[in-house]
Protein backbone atom coordinates (compact mmCIF):
# COMPACT_ATOMS: atom_id res chain seq x y z
CA UNK A 1 0.00 0.00 0.00
CA UNK A 2 1.31 3.45 -0.98
CA UNK A 3 0.29 6.23 1.40
CA UNK A 4 2.06 9.24 -0.16
CA UNK A 5 -0.50 12.04 -0.48
CA UNK A 6 -0.89 12.86 -4.18
CA UNK A 7 -3.01 15.70 -5.55
CA UNK A 8 -4.42 14.73 -8.95
CA UNK A 9 -6.06 17.62 -10.80
CA UNK A 10 -8.63 17.09 -13.53
CA UNK A 11 -9.71 13.72 -12.12
CA UNK A 12 -13.17 14.00 -13.73
CA UNK A 13 -11.74 14.60 -17.18
CA UNK A 14 -10.75 12.23 -19.96
CA UNK A 15 -7.06 11.87 -19.04
CA UNK A 16 -7.42 12.58 -15.33
CA UNK A 17 -9.99 9.81 -14.78
CA UNK A 18 -7.63 7.33 -16.47
CA UNK A 19 -4.77 8.46 -14.20
CA UNK A 20 -7.00 8.03 -11.15
CA UNK A 21 -7.78 4.44 -12.20
CA UNK A 22 -4.07 3.78 -12.74
CA UNK A 23 -3.12 5.22 -9.34
CA UNK A 24 -5.62 2.91 -7.66
CA UNK A 25 -4.36 -0.07 -9.68
CA UNK A 26 -0.85 0.73 -8.46
CA UNK A 27 -1.87 0.73 -4.80
CA UNK A 28 -2.01 4.47 -4.07
CA UNK A 29 -4.44 4.88 -1.18
CA UNK A 30 -4.11 8.60 -0.49
CA UNK A 31 -5.10 10.40 -3.69
CA UNK A 32 -6.59 13.86 -3.18
CA UNK A 33 -8.97 15.26 -5.80
CA UNK A 34 -11.20 18.31 -6.13
CA UNK A 35 -13.95 19.23 -8.57
CA UNK A 36 -14.13 22.67 -10.22
CA UNK A 37 -16.84 23.66 -7.75
CA UNK A 38 -14.62 22.65 -4.84
CA UNK A 39 -11.46 24.36 -6.11
CA UNK A 40 -10.99 26.95 -8.86
CA UNK A 41 -7.44 26.30 -10.04
CA UNK A 42 -7.31 29.68 -11.79
CA UNK A 43 -7.59 31.30 -8.35
CA UNK A 44 -4.06 31.61 -7.01
CA UNK A 45 -4.79 32.10 -3.32
CA UNK A 46 -7.33 29.25 -3.13
CA UNK A 47 -4.92 26.90 -4.94
CA UNK A 48 -1.99 27.79 -2.67
CA UNK A 49 -4.11 27.34 0.47
CA UNK A 50 -5.52 24.01 -0.74
CA UNK A 51 -2.02 22.56 -1.27
CA UNK A 52 -0.99 23.77 2.19
CA UNK A 53 -4.09 22.64 4.09
CA UNK A 54 -4.14 19.18 2.49
CA UNK A 55 -0.40 18.65 3.15
CA UNK A 56 0.16 17.44 -0.42
CA UNK A 57 3.46 15.64 -1.17
CA UNK A 58 3.21 15.06 -4.94
CA UNK A 59 1.17 16.66 -7.74
CA UNK A 60 -0.05 15.42 -11.13
CA UNK A 61 -1.43 18.20 -13.33
CA UNK A 62 -4.04 16.66 -15.63
CA UNK A 63 -6.33 19.69 -15.75
CA UNK A 64 -6.23 21.99 -18.75
CA UNK A 65 -8.48 23.72 -21.24
CA UNK A 66 -8.21 21.48 -24.31
CA UNK A 67 -9.86 21.08 -27.70
CA UNK A 68 -9.41 20.47 -31.39
CA UNK A 69 -8.54 22.88 -34.21
CA UNK A 70 -11.94 24.58 -34.23
CA UNK A 71 -11.99 25.32 -30.49
CA UNK A 72 -8.35 26.46 -30.42
CA UNK A 73 -8.86 28.73 -33.42
CA UNK A 74 -12.12 30.22 -32.11
CA UNK A 75 -11.16 30.84 -28.45
CA UNK A 76 -7.39 31.57 -28.29
CA UNK A 77 -7.67 34.05 -25.40
CA UNK A 78 -9.43 31.49 -23.20
CA UNK A 79 -6.93 28.79 -24.12
CA UNK A 80 -3.85 30.84 -23.26
CA UNK A 81 -5.22 32.53 -20.13
CA UNK A 82 -6.84 29.53 -18.43
CA UNK A 83 -3.92 27.19 -19.09
CA UNK A 84 -1.34 29.72 -17.92
CA UNK A 85 -3.31 30.43 -14.76
CA UNK A 86 -3.88 26.78 -13.84
CA UNK A 87 -0.32 25.61 -14.39
CA UNK A 88 1.32 28.69 -12.85
CA UNK A 89 -0.75 28.39 -9.69
CA UNK A 90 -0.07 24.67 -9.33
CA UNK A 91 3.65 24.76 -10.13
CA UNK A 92 4.46 27.84 -8.03
CA UNK A 93 2.09 26.70 -5.29
CA UNK A 94 3.84 23.33 -5.17
CA UNK A 95 7.20 25.06 -4.78
CA UNK A 96 5.92 27.33 -1.99
CA UNK A 97 4.59 24.30 -0.12
CA UNK A 98 7.80 22.30 -0.40
CA UNK A 99 6.40 19.80 -2.89
CA UNK A 100 9.39 18.36 -4.74
CA UNK A 101 7.69 15.90 -7.11
CA UNK A 102 5.30 17.01 -9.85
CA UNK A 103 4.13 15.74 -13.25
CA UNK A 104 3.06 18.36 -15.79
CA UNK A 105 1.20 17.06 -18.84
CA UNK A 106 1.86 18.95 -22.03
CA UNK A 107 1.17 18.19 -25.67
CA UNK A 108 3.09 17.48 -28.85
CA UNK A 109 1.73 20.77 -30.21
CA UNK A 110 4.51 22.55 -28.28
CA UNK A 111 6.89 21.52 -31.05
CA UNK A 112 7.41 23.51 -34.27
CA UNK A 113 4.99 23.03 -37.16
CA UNK A 114 7.75 21.78 -39.45
CA UNK A 115 9.94 20.06 -36.87
CA UNK A 116 12.24 17.32 -38.11
CA UNK A 117 10.48 13.94 -37.84
CA UNK A 118 10.38 12.03 -35.58
CA UNK A 119 10.29 14.95 -33.16
CA UNK A 120 12.81 14.84 -30.32
CA UNK A 121 12.61 16.83 -27.10
CA UNK A 122 15.45 19.06 -28.36
CA UNK A 123 13.15 20.40 -31.13
CA UNK A 124 11.41 22.71 -28.67
CA UNK A 125 11.58 26.41 -29.71
CA UNK A 126 13.66 25.77 -32.82
CA UNK A 127 11.14 27.31 -35.27
CA UNK A 128 7.56 28.64 -35.58
CA UNK A 129 4.48 26.94 -34.18
CA UNK A 130 1.30 25.82 -35.95
CA UNK A 131 -0.98 28.90 -35.94
CA UNK A 132 -4.29 27.08 -35.37
CA UNK A 133 -3.36 26.05 -31.80
CA UNK A 134 -0.60 28.57 -31.06
CA UNK A 135 -2.28 29.97 -27.92
CA UNK A 136 -2.53 26.53 -26.29
CA UNK A 137 1.01 25.63 -27.37
CA UNK A 138 2.50 28.84 -25.95
CA UNK A 139 0.78 28.22 -22.61
CA UNK A 140 2.13 24.67 -22.48
CA UNK A 141 5.64 25.82 -23.45
CA UNK A 142 5.51 28.32 -20.59
CA UNK A 143 4.62 25.45 -18.24
CA UNK A 144 7.55 23.39 -19.51
CA UNK A 145 9.95 26.29 -19.01
CA UNK A 146 8.54 27.01 -15.56
CA UNK A 147 9.31 23.43 -14.53
CA UNK A 148 12.77 23.61 -16.10
CA UNK A 149 13.73 26.82 -14.30
CA UNK A 150 12.29 25.77 -10.95
CA UNK A 151 14.31 22.55 -11.20
CA UNK A 152 17.40 24.58 -12.01
CA UNK A 153 16.98 27.28 -9.37
CA UNK A 154 15.15 25.46 -6.57
CA UNK A 155 16.30 21.84 -7.10
CA UNK A 156 12.74 20.54 -7.53
CA UNK A 157 11.90 17.34 -9.42
CA UNK A 158 9.21 18.61 -11.79
CA UNK A 159 8.81 16.46 -14.91
CA UNK A 160 7.01 17.35 -18.13
CA UNK A 161 5.48 14.56 -20.20
CA UNK A 162 4.64 15.41 -23.81
CA UNK A 163 2.08 12.97 -25.23
CA UNK A 164 1.01 12.62 -28.83
CA UNK A 165 -2.73 12.65 -29.66
CA UNK A 166 -4.54 10.69 -26.94
CA UNK A 167 -7.75 8.70 -27.47
CA UNK A 168 -9.90 6.24 -25.57
CA UNK A 169 -13.11 5.74 -23.58
CA UNK A 170 -14.77 8.83 -22.04
CA UNK A 171 -13.21 11.18 -24.59
CA UNK A 172 -14.75 14.57 -25.36
CA UNK A 173 -17.36 14.02 -28.10
CA UNK A 174 -18.57 17.62 -28.36
CA UNK A 175 -18.03 18.32 -32.08
CA UNK A 176 -17.34 21.99 -31.32
CA UNK A 177 -14.31 21.17 -29.19
CA UNK A 178 -13.34 17.50 -29.69
CA UNK A 179 -10.09 16.16 -31.11
CA UNK A 180 -10.07 14.56 -34.54
CA UNK A 181 -10.52 10.89 -33.60
CA UNK A 182 -13.46 11.47 -31.27
CA UNK A 183 -15.11 13.64 -33.93
CA UNK A 184 -14.66 10.95 -36.62
CA UNK A 185 -16.02 8.24 -34.31
CA UNK A 186 -19.10 10.22 -33.34
CA UNK A 187 -19.87 11.43 -36.88
CA UNK A 188 -19.48 7.92 -38.30
CA UNK A 189 -21.62 6.30 -35.62
CA UNK A 190 -24.39 8.89 -36.05
CA UNK A 191 -24.30 8.45 -39.84
CA UNK A 192 -24.59 4.68 -39.53
CA UNK A 193 -27.37 4.92 -36.96
CA UNK A 194 -29.39 7.29 -39.17
CA UNK A 195 -28.70 5.45 -42.41
CA UNK A 196 -26.85 8.40 -43.93
CA UNK A 197 -24.78 7.88 -47.06
CA UNK A 198 -21.83 10.13 -46.20
CA UNK A 199 -19.93 11.94 -43.47
CA UNK A 200 -18.02 15.21 -43.91
CA UNK A 201 -14.68 15.72 -42.16
CA UNK A 202 -12.53 18.84 -41.88
CA UNK A 203 -9.43 19.25 -44.05
CA UNK A 204 -7.82 17.12 -46.73
CA UNK A 205 -7.33 13.95 -44.68
CA UNK A 206 -3.62 13.94 -45.52
CA UNK A 207 -2.02 15.10 -42.21
CA UNK A 208 -0.42 12.27 -40.27
CA UNK A 209 -1.00 11.73 -36.58
CA UNK A 210 0.33 9.41 -33.90
CA UNK A 211 -2.18 8.03 -31.37
CA UNK A 212 -1.76 6.84 -27.79
CA UNK A 213 -4.43 5.04 -25.79
CA UNK A 214 -5.37 7.03 -22.68
CA UNK A 215 -4.55 4.16 -20.27
CA UNK A 216 -1.01 4.08 -21.67
CA UNK A 217 -0.58 7.78 -20.91
CA UNK A 218 -1.91 7.21 -17.39
CA UNK A 219 0.63 4.42 -16.96
CA UNK A 220 3.42 6.75 -18.11
CA UNK A 221 2.40 9.35 -15.52
CA UNK A 222 2.73 6.88 -12.64
CA UNK A 223 5.90 5.36 -14.09
CA UNK A 224 7.70 8.71 -14.28
CA UNK A 225 6.29 9.97 -10.99
CA UNK A 226 8.11 7.07 -9.35
CA UNK A 227 11.18 7.01 -11.63
CA UNK A 228 14.40 8.92 -11.00
CA UNK A 229 15.52 10.56 -14.25
CA UNK A 230 18.20 12.92 -15.48
CA UNK A 231 15.74 14.54 -17.89
CA UNK A 232 12.67 16.64 -17.11
CA UNK A 233 11.09 16.76 -20.61
CA UNK A 234 10.05 13.36 -21.99
CA UNK A 235 7.99 12.46 -25.06
CA UNK A 236 5.25 9.86 -24.61
CA UNK A 237 3.85 8.13 -27.68
CA UNK A 238 3.34 4.96 -29.69
CA UNK A 239 5.79 5.91 -32.49
CA UNK A 240 3.24 4.71 -35.08
CA UNK A 241 1.49 7.15 -37.40
CA UNK A 242 -1.33 7.12 -39.95
CA UNK A 243 -3.07 9.81 -41.98
CA UNK A 244 -6.42 11.23 -40.88
CA UNK A 245 -7.93 9.53 -43.94
CA UNK A 246 -6.52 6.17 -42.85
CA UNK A 247 -7.94 6.59 -39.33
CA UNK A 248 -11.32 7.50 -40.83
CA UNK A 249 -11.30 4.33 -42.92
CA UNK A 250 -10.33 2.21 -39.88
CA UNK A 251 -13.30 3.62 -37.95
CA UNK A 252 -15.57 3.12 -40.97
CA UNK A 253 -14.56 -0.55 -41.00
CA UNK A 254 -14.91 -1.05 -37.23
CA UNK A 255 -18.39 0.54 -37.22
CA UNK A 256 -19.35 -1.22 -40.49
CA UNK A 257 -20.42 2.09 -42.05
CA UNK A 258 -21.21 1.68 -45.75
CA UNK A 259 -21.31 5.36 -46.73
CA UNK A 260 -18.66 7.69 -48.15
CA UNK A 261 -16.14 9.87 -46.34
CA UNK A 262 -15.95 13.42 -47.76
CA UNK A 263 -13.09 15.74 -46.84
CA UNK A 264 -13.93 19.45 -46.77
CA UNK A 265 -10.68 21.07 -47.90
CA UNK A 266 -11.91 24.59 -47.14
CA UNK A 267 -11.08 23.97 -43.48
CA UNK A 268 -7.47 23.96 -42.20
CA UNK A 269 -5.41 20.80 -41.80
CA UNK A 270 -3.20 21.92 -38.93
CA UNK A 271 0.33 20.56 -38.63
CA UNK A 272 1.10 18.22 -41.59
CA UNK A 273 2.84 15.58 -39.50
CA UNK A 274 3.47 14.92 -35.79
CA UNK A 275 5.46 11.80 -34.90
CA UNK A 276 7.29 11.79 -31.58
CA UNK A 277 10.73 10.36 -30.96
CA UNK A 278 10.24 8.35 -27.76
CA UNK A 279 13.73 6.92 -27.41
CA UNK A 280 14.23 8.72 -24.11
CA UNK A 281 11.10 7.22 -22.52
CA UNK A 282 12.13 3.77 -23.73
CA UNK A 283 15.62 4.26 -22.34
CA UNK A 284 14.05 4.72 -18.90
CA UNK A 285 12.01 1.54 -19.39
CA UNK A 286 8.58 2.81 -20.45
CA UNK A 287 6.64 1.83 -23.56
CA UNK A 288 2.99 1.69 -24.55
CA UNK A 289 1.03 -1.59 -24.48
CA UNK A 290 -2.39 -1.05 -26.08
CA UNK A 291 -2.38 -1.71 -29.83
CA UNK A 292 -4.35 0.65 -32.09
CA UNK A 293 -7.01 -1.85 -33.21
CA UNK A 294 -7.66 -2.96 -29.62
CA UNK A 295 -7.84 0.66 -28.44
CA UNK A 296 -10.23 1.69 -31.22
CA UNK A 297 -12.59 -1.19 -30.43
CA UNK A 298 -12.58 -0.38 -26.70
CA UNK A 299 -13.28 3.28 -27.51
CA UNK A 300 -16.04 2.42 -30.00
CA UNK A 301 -17.74 0.07 -27.52
CA UNK A 302 -17.81 2.70 -24.77
CA UNK A 303 -19.20 5.33 -27.17
CA UNK A 304 -22.05 3.03 -28.22
CA UNK A 305 -22.92 2.02 -24.63
CA UNK A 306 -22.98 5.64 -23.40
CA UNK A 307 -24.08 7.35 -26.61
CA UNK A 308 -27.06 9.13 -25.03
CA UNK A 309 -24.64 10.96 -22.76
CA UNK A 310 -22.54 12.11 -25.73
CA UNK A 311 -25.39 13.17 -28.06
Buried (B, 14 or more C-beta within 10 A) or exposed (E): EEEBBBBBBBBBBBBBBBBBBBBEEBEBEBBBBBEEEEBBBBBBEBBBBBBEEBEBBBBBBBBBBBBBBBBBBEBBEBBBBBBBBBBBBBBBBBBEBEBBBBBBBBBBBBBBBEBEBBBBBEBBEEEEBBBBBBBBBBBBBBBBBBBBEBBEEEEBBBBBBBBBBBBBBBBBBBEEBBBBBBBBBBBBBBBBEEEBEEBEBBBBBBBBBBBBBBBBBBBBBBBBBEEEBEEBBBBBBBBEBBBBBBBBBBBBEBBEBEBEBEBEEEBBBBBEBBBBBBEBBEEBEBBBEBEBEEBBEBBBEBBEEEBEEBE
